Amino acid sequence: MSVGVVLFTRDLRLHDNPVLWHAVHSHERVVPVFVLDAAILSGGFNRPNRAAFLADCLRDLNASLRARGAGLIIRGGDVVAETAKLARRVRADAVHVAGDVSGYAQRREQRLTAELECELVVHEDALFAVPPGRIRPSGGAGHMSVFAAYYRRWRTEPRRDPLLAPRHIALPDAVARGRVPSARGICPGPVAPRLPQGGESAGRARLAAWLRTAARGYDEVHDDLAADATSRLSPYLHFGCLSPVEILARQCVTEGFARQVAWRDFHAQVLSARPDLTAVELRPRGDRWRHAPDEFAAWQQGRTGLPVVDAGMRQLAAEGWLHNRARLIVAHFLTKTLYLDWRLGAAHFADLLVDGDVANNTLNWQWVAGTGTDSRFNRTYNITGQARRYDPDGNYVRRHVPELRGIPGPAVHEPWRLPAEQRAALDYPEPIVDVAEGNARFLRARRKR
Ligand SMILES: Cc1cc2nc3c(=O)[nH]c(=O)nc-3n(C[C@H](O)[C@H](O)[C@H](O)COP(=O)(O)OP(=O)(O)OC[C@H]3O[C@@H](n4cnc5c(N)ncnc54)[C@H](O)[C@@H]3O)c2cc1C
C-alpha cells in the first residue's frame, strides 16, 4: 500500500492544491499534516493578527478534510524532525510540499531533502500563478528586476488548469490526530477589532461576492480609497486559502487585476533569488536615515497631523489590512517625507498586517523607499495632492479619523487651513512636518550621494 504525507505550509486549501491533488492521485493513503513550527512560533514573524487568521484556516481545513474522510494531523516542534518522524511512522513513500521562496522556506526544503528517509516531492506551482524561475532574464541566471519586462512575459506564460478538490481522502490506520490550536495557543495578544475571518471557506465566499459585485469595475476604481473596491483577497492568497491560478481562470477577472497578481509573482521570484533582501537593500543609495523616534511613534499611532496618513495607519490598526494606495502613501511619508529607514516601517507592517508576507512586504517597502526595483527611485509625492486625487470627497479620511468627521468635503485633507478657533476645538495634531520641506530634505540627501 502506497502512503503519501502532505505537509501543508501556506497552501491551506483543498481546491486547486497541486500538493494535495498529486498526493491523492499517487498514493492509496494520504496523511495531511500541519506542523506548528517552533522556529516560526518563537520568531519575530508570529503575530496575533496572523495567528488568529491561521487558527481559522486550520479549523476550516480540518473540517473540510474530515468531510472527505480524513482530518488534519497536527504536530508541533521542529517541522523537519516532526515530518520525518511521521513519515517513518506511517512508512511513507513520499512527502509532498509546496515550493516556497523565503530563505527560511528554502532551508526547510534543503533539510527535508537531507533528513527524510523517503522521497520529497516539491510542487513549485502551488503558491504562484507563474512560479519563480519560470521567467528568467535573457542571460538565464538570476531574477527579473524590471516589472514591466517581467509582466510582458508573465501575460503570455501558459498557466495550468485549476485542479478539483479531492472527493475522498483515506488516512492510514491509527494516526494520532493532535488538536487544532486556538489563536491564543499560536500567539497570545490583542487582535485587530475588524480582522477578516480566515480559511478556505471564508476565502471562497469573499471571492464569490467580489466576482459578483466589484470585479468587473476593478480597473476603474481600485485606486479609490473610499470605494474600498479591491478584492481584499490578499490574506487568503498569503495563507494559500485561495489559489492564484484558480482566481485568474475566472472570467470576470480584468487585466488590471491580473497585473496586480503579477506583482505578487514578480516579488516572489526576486526574493527566491535574493532571500537576503528582507534586510539588505537591492540598490543601496547611501542613505543616512534620520533617527526620530517621536515622529516614528506619531506615524505608528496615526497622529502625524496629515489626515490621509493617519487614516491609513488607523485602518491598519483596526483591520490588520490596508488599501494598496494607502500603503503607498504612508510608506512614502515615512521613508521620503520623514526620511526614516524603510526597515522600521516594514517591521511595523509585519507586526499588524494579516496578509504580512516576507516577499511582498519587504520588496514593496524597498520599492517605495527607492532602494528596490522602482526605476524612478527618487520620486516624491505631494501627500495632500495624493489625498485629493484618491479620496476626492474625503470620505476615507472621515471613516477612519473620527476627530475630523465634522469637516465636510475635501477640506478634511487640510485641517490646518481651518480658522484657528475651529482648529483648536478639533483634538487633532498639527502636522509633524511640512511635507514640501520633508520631500526637499530627502531629495537633497539623495543628490549628495
Ligand atoms: C509598503 C507596502 C507593503 C505591502 N505589504 C504587503 C504584504 O505584506 N502582503 C501582501 O500581500 N501585499 C502587500 N502589499 C501589496 C498590496 O498593497 C496588497 O497586496 C493589497 O493592498 C491587498 O489588497 P487586495 O487583496 O484588495 O488587492 P487587489 O488590488 O485586489 O489585488 C489582488 C492581489 O494582487 C496582489 N497584489 C496587489 N498589489 C500588489 C503589490 N503591490 N505587490 C504584490 N502583490 C500585490 C495581492 O495578492 C492582492 O491580493 C504591500 C504594498 C506596499 C506599498
The ligand as an SDF file (V2000), in Angstrom:
LIG
                    3D

 53 58  0  0  0  0  0  0  0  0999 V2000
    4.5630   49.2680    1.6160 C   0  0  0  0  0  0  0  0  0  0  0  0
    3.7290   48.1320    1.1140 C   0  0  0  0  0  0  0  0  0  0  0  0
    3.6850   46.9330    1.8160 C   0  0  0  0  0  0  0  0  0  0  0  0
    2.9260   45.8580    1.3360 C   0  0  0  0  0  0  0  0  0  0  0  0
    2.8930   44.6710    2.0570 N   0  0  0  0  0  0  0  0  0  0  0  0
    2.1960   43.6110    1.5780 C   0  0  0  0  0  0  0  0  0  0  0  0
    2.1630   42.3740    2.2920 C   0  0  0  0  0  0  0  0  0  0  0  0
    2.7980   42.2030    3.3320 O   0  0  0  0  0  0  0  0  0  0  0  0
    1.4120   41.3560    1.7910 N   0  0  0  0  0  0  0  0  0  0  0  0
    0.7160   41.4840    0.6140 C   0  0  0  0  0  0  0  0  0  0  0  0
    0.0330   40.5410    0.2050 O   0  0  0  0  0  0  0  0  0  0  0  0
    0.7450   42.6370   -0.0830 N   0  0  0  0  0  0  0  0  0  0  0  0
    1.4550   43.6980    0.3540 C   0  0  0  0  0  0  0  0  0  0  0  0
    1.4640   44.8700   -0.3590 N   0  0  0  0  0  0  0  0  0  0  0  0
    0.8310   44.9070   -1.6900 C   0  0  0  0  0  0  0  0  0  0  0  0
   -0.6320   45.3830   -1.7330 C   0  0  0  0  0  0  0  0  0  0  0  0
   -0.7690   46.5840   -1.0570 O   0  0  0  0  0  0  0  0  0  0  0  0
   -1.6250   44.3630   -1.1660 C   0  0  0  0  0  0  0  0  0  0  0  0
   -1.3990   43.0960   -1.7400 O   0  0  0  0  0  0  0  0  0  0  0  0
   -3.0560   44.7650   -1.4980 C   0  0  0  0  0  0  0  0  0  0  0  0
   -3.3330   46.0360   -0.9630 O   0  0  0  0  0  0  0  0  0  0  0  0
   -4.0230   43.7580   -0.9340 C   0  0  0  0  0  0  0  0  0  0  0  0
   -5.3360   44.1640   -1.1410 O   0  0  0  0  0  0  0  0  0  0  0  0
   -6.2830   43.4000   -2.1390 P   0  0  0  0  0  0  0  0  0  0  0  0
   -6.2270   41.9500   -1.8930 O   0  0  0  0  0  0  0  0  0  0  0  0
   -7.6190   44.0700   -2.0640 O   0  0  0  0  0  0  0  0  0  0  0  0
   -5.5710   43.7270   -3.5300 O   0  0  0  0  0  0  0  0  0  0  0  0
   -6.1190   43.7540   -5.0140 P   0  0  0  0  0  0  0  0  0  0  0  0
   -5.9350   45.1200   -5.5240 O   0  0  0  0  0  0  0  0  0  0  0  0
   -7.4730   43.1620   -5.1110 O   0  0  0  0  0  0  0  0  0  0  0  0
   -5.0360   42.8520   -5.7950 O   0  0  0  0  0  0  0  0  0  0  0  0
   -5.1790   41.4350   -5.9150 C   0  0  0  0  0  0  0  0  0  0  0  0
   -3.9770   40.7240   -5.3710 C   0  0  0  0  0  0  0  0  0  0  0  0
   -2.8010   41.1060   -6.0770 O   0  0  0  0  0  0  0  0  0  0  0  0
   -1.6840   41.0920   -5.1870 C   0  0  0  0  0  0  0  0  0  0  0  0
   -1.0940   42.4350   -5.1330 N   0  0  0  0  0  0  0  0  0  0  0  0
   -1.7130   43.5980   -5.3180 C   0  0  0  0  0  0  0  0  0  0  0  0
   -0.8260   44.6340   -5.2630 N   0  0  0  0  0  0  0  0  0  0  0  0
    0.3700   44.0870   -5.0220 C   0  0  0  0  0  0  0  0  0  0  0  0
    1.6910   44.6040   -4.8540 C   0  0  0  0  0  0  0  0  0  0  0  0
    1.9750   45.9090   -4.9260 N   0  0  0  0  0  0  0  0  0  0  0  0
    2.6760   43.7260   -4.5980 N   0  0  0  0  0  0  0  0  0  0  0  0
    2.4420   42.4040   -4.5330 C   0  0  0  0  0  0  0  0  0  0  0  0
    1.2280   41.8610   -4.6900 N   0  0  0  0  0  0  0  0  0  0  0  0
    0.2030   42.6760   -4.9360 C   0  0  0  0  0  0  0  0  0  0  0  0
   -2.2080   40.7020   -3.8080 C   0  0  0  0  0  0  0  0  0  0  0  0
   -2.0120   39.3290   -3.6140 O   0  0  0  0  0  0  0  0  0  0  0  0
   -3.6800   41.0520   -3.9220 C   0  0  0  0  0  0  0  0  0  0  0  0
   -4.4970   40.3110   -3.0410 O   0  0  0  0  0  0  0  0  0  0  0  0
    2.2120   45.9800    0.1170 C   0  0  0  0  0  0  0  0  0  0  0  0
    2.2660   47.1960   -0.5830 C   0  0  0  0  0  0  0  0  0  0  0  0
    3.0040   48.2610   -0.0870 C   0  0  0  0  0  0  0  0  0  0  0  0
    3.0370   49.5280   -0.8780 C   0  0  0  0  0  0  0  0  0  0  0  0
  1  2  1  0
  2  3  1  0
  2 52  2  0
  3  4  2  0
  4  5  1  0
  4 50  1  0
  5  6  2  0
  6  7  1  0
  6 13  1  0
  7  8  2  0
  7  9  1  0
  9 10  1  0
 10 11  2  0
 10 12  1  0
 12 13  2  0
 13 14  1  0
 14 15  1  0
 14 50  1  0
 15 16  1  0
 16 17  1  0
 16 18  1  0
 18 19  1  0
 18 20  1  0
 20 21  1  0
 20 22  1  0
 22 23  1  0
 23 24  1  0
 24 25  2  0
 24 26  1  0
 24 27  1  0
 27 28  1  0
 28 29  2  0
 28 30  1  0
 28 31  1  0
 31 32  1  0
 32 33  1  0
 33 34  1  0
 33 48  1  0
 34 35  1  0
 35 36  1  0
 35 46  1  0
 36 37  1  0
 36 45  1  0
 37 38  2  0
 38 39  1  0
 39 40  1  0
 39 45  2  0
 40 41  1  0
 40 42  2  0
 42 43  1  0
 43 44  2  0
 44 45  1  0
 46 47  1  0
 46 48  1  0
 48 49  1  0
 50 51  2  0
 51 52  1  0
 52 53  1  0
M  END
$$$$
